[in-house]
Amino acid sequence: MSPAITQVTLAANEASEHRGLIITLFALFVVATLGITVWAGRQTKDAADFYAGGRQFSAFQNGLAVSGDYMSAASFLGIAGAIALYGYDGFLYSIGFLVAWLVALLLVAEPLRNSGRYTMGDVLAYRMRQRPVRTAAGTSTIVVSIFYLLAQMAGAGVLVSLLLGITSDAGKILIVALVGVLMIVYVSIGGMKGTTWVQMVKAVLLIGGTVLITFLVLLKFNFNVSELLGKAAENSGKGDAFLEPGLQYGADNLTKLDFISLGIALVLGTAGLPHILIRFYTVPSAKAARKSVNWAIGIIGGFYLMTLALGFGAAALISQDEIIASNPSGNTAAPLLALHVGGVDSAWGAILLATISAVAFATILAVVAGLTLASSSSFAHDIYANVIRKGQATEQEEMKAARWATVLIGVVSIALGALARDLNVAGLVALAFAVAASANLPTILYSLFWKRFTTQGALWSIYGGLIVAVGLVLFSPVVSGDPKAMFPDVDFAWFPLKNPGIISIPFGFLMGWLGTVLSKEEPDTKKYAELEVRSLTGTGAH
């Protein structure tokens, strides 16, 4: 048996010896959050409560919840794993995720809060034909949310499998199904109020856990960051190349192009993510929306700085073979690091492993609840209430439709998450960012800032960006033709890049422009003037 396999087995044995503690911590979090959800559900009286939490959350509370929504399994598990395996190139995920918030702050947060009511479709429908644009917005929201959900489901399967010693595919699929069921319960009962409080609790736990591990890692190296990086480079087996660009994305021109594509998707994707966009509607004013983004940037920025300690700490203290043996994509690097800084064969190590894993599980549950709420809200409010029922549905009927949509989206996510359980979660989230930036962002920006933009332009932009982004992903090495692909035994990957952003995002903007200039429809300039005043001043905002 190789040393790496022995270490992973030892980690699993540590987990098994303290399995009672691990299960207790998991159960405590699940019970506590279910309690919050039930409490919030009793206060959810109408659609405004279900979709927007009654618009009662302060800027700080919403900033904390946005942080909890954004710092997903990709942030905690995927980025730590990417840094542990690829060094500098892995840290580029952290930079991209953080810089993206500047786009959201400067271009989207305040105008969107002023212009909409519950969903992205509200903004588009204000000055365009309701039924087609709401259908398109709802479709795009659901597709982007499902892509993001894949990452969370994959992270859950990996994490709980490590802790409970589950190695069979059936066991991992069962874990994914359990997360899906919990997610359905959270959203169906608690709506936005319950989801927001769960995200706030989770953000505090995640930051606390990350601060603790960062402190313990730095303590190991006497708070000498240079010594930490040097040991990581040495232990990685790659020397100085581990601390320089190019280990993952610099092998050839194709990987460099893949990196550019990834960077564009990360920086532009946040401003088009449905579960982030709906958070701007939970505050009472546009000013509070802007302040909540400022809070989120501060909290998220601090967290992403600490991912340096998580990733390079794992590289310094754990062998590359051990990380890969535990999970080929490095998704278990952070929990393994917790075990190592506490002591592999000590009770303290097992307690840290259990605590950090429970926090990561909390992260997954909170994010999947936010994603499911975004997609079910869009279906119920945009497609069911305004397209199928043509605006005649009552609030109670709309909320009932949202709950049924939650169940359906949960089932689809469980099925797809089972297939994606061995992929790197940071890479999966990057795909969701690419789809969001290709379909949603061009349409939102054109609608808010271009007077000539028409319904046809919006439809071409959403569907064009969506079809090209999803199509390129389906025929990329993420799905087939690669040992780490979703279907590794078949090969129909003719698109060489793992992220489609470099093609699909410009295509989405191009289609929005082309659809508008070729449209015979006259833009409603009066409605645009009203939207412009509302988006910039908040006059008439809900």
Secondary structure, 3 states (H helix, E strand, C coil): CCHHHHHHHHHHHHHHHCHHHHHHHHHHHHHHHHHHHHHHHHCCCCHHHHHHHHHCCCHHHHHHHHHHHHCCHHHHHHHHHHHHHHCHHHHHHHHHHHHHHHHHHHHHHHHHHHHCCCCHHHHHHCCCCHHHHHHHHHHHHHHHHHHHHHHHHHHHHHHHHHHHCCCCHHHHHHHHHHHHHHHHHHHHHHHHHHHHHHHHHHHHHHHHHHHHHHHHHHHHCCCCHHHHHHHHHHHHCCHHHHHCCCCCCCCCHHHHHHHHHHHHHHHHHHHHCHHHHHHHHHCCCHHHHHHHHHHHHHHHHHHHHHHHHHHHHHHHHCCHHHHHHHCCCCCCHHHHHHHHHHCCCCHHHHHHHHHHHHHHHHHHHHHHHHHHHHHHHHHHHHHHHHHHCCCCCCHHHHHHHHHHHHHHHHHHHHHHHHHCCCCCHHHHHHHHHHHHHHHHHHHHHHHHHCCCCCHHHHHHHHHHHHHHHHHHHHCCCCCECCCCCCECCCCCCCCCCCCCHHHHHHHHHHHHHHHHHCCCCCCCHHHHHHHHHHHHHCCCCC
